[in-house]
Amino acid sequence: MSEVFTRKHLVELVAKKHDLSKAKSETILLDVLADLAKALKKGQKVTLSPFGTFEVKKRAARKGRNPKTGAPVKIKAKKVVRFKSYAGLKNTVG
């Protein structure tokens, strides 16, 4: 199993690369993520070139099945966040 890249890793990386304290780096990161979430909540697309685009999509109500019993269940409509990566990221990953 591969290691998970966490918020802590990102904070340390940004702090080291930009000669910031970890506390300052974490504050900046959390501010950016909060602003990203606010934009998505307003229905805006968030584009981070050359990374990709985050977007909120509506998912229609549908029928499903309880995995334990096999009984049919109604699944309510909801909003979900989708991410579409750019070609540059796809090429970097492989």
Contacts in CASP RR format, 6 or more apart in sequence:
PFRMAT RR
TARGET T0000
AUTHOR 0000-0000-0000
METHOD contacts of the structure
MODEL  1
MSEVFTRKHLVELVAKKHDLSKAKSETILLDVLADLAKALKKGQKVTLSP
FGTFEVKKRAARKGRNPKTGAPVKIKAKKVVRFKSYAGLKNTVG
7 26 0 8 1.000
7 29 0 8 1.000
10 29 0 8 1.000
11 22 0 8 1.000
11 25 0 8 1.000
11 26 0 8 1.000
11 29 0 8 1.000
12 22 0 8 1.000
12 25 0 8 1.000
14 20 0 8 1.000
14 25 0 8 1.000
14 28 0 8 1.000
14 29 0 8 1.000
15 21 0 8 1.000
15 22 0 8 1.000
15 24 0 8 1.000
15 25 0 8 1.000
18 25 0 8 1.000
20 28 0 8 1.000
36 46 0 8 1.000
36 54 0 8 1.000
39 46 0 8 1.000
40 46 0 8 1.000
40 54 0 8 1.000
40 55 0 8 1.000
40 56 0 8 1.000
40 81 0 8 1.000
41 56 0 8 1.000
43 56 0 8 1.000
45 53 0 8 1.000
45 54 0 8 1.000
45 55 0 8 1.000
46 53 0 8 1.000
46 54 0 8 1.000
46 55 0 8 1.000
47 53 0 8 1.000
48 54 0 8 1.000
49 86 0 8 1.000
50 86 0 8 1.000
50 88 0 8 1.000
50 89 0 8 1.000
51 85 0 8 1.000
51 86 0 8 1.000
51 89 0 8 1.000
52 83 0 8 1.000
52 84 0 8 1.000
52 85 0 8 1.000
52 86 0 8 1.000
52 89 0 8 1.000
53 83 0 8 1.000
53 84 0 8 1.000
53 86 0 8 1.000
54 81 0 8 1.000
54 82 0 8 1.000
54 83 0 8 1.000
55 81 0 8 1.000
55 82 0 8 1.000
55 83 0 8 1.000
55 84 0 8 1.000
56 79 0 8 1.000
56 80 0 8 1.000
56 81 0 8 1.000
56 82 0 8 1.000
57 79 0 8 1.000
57 80 0 8 1.000
57 81 0 8 1.000
57 82 0 8 1.000
58 77 0 8 1.000
58 78 0 8 1.000
58 79 0 8 1.000
59 77 0 8 1.000
59 78 0 8 1.000
59 79 0 8 1.000
59 80 0 8 1.000
60 77 0 8 1.000
61 74 0 8 1.000
61 75 0 8 1.000
61 76 0 8 1.000
61 77 0 8 1.000
62 74 0 8 1.000
62 75 0 8 1.000
63 72 0 8 1.000
63 73 0 8 1.000
63 74 0 8 1.000
63 75 0 8 1.000
64 72 0 8 1.000
64 73 0 8 1.000
64 74 0 8 1.000
64 75 0 8 1.000
65 71 0 8 1.000
65 72 0 8 1.000
65 73 0 8 1.000
66 72 0 8 1.000
66 73 0 8 1.000
END
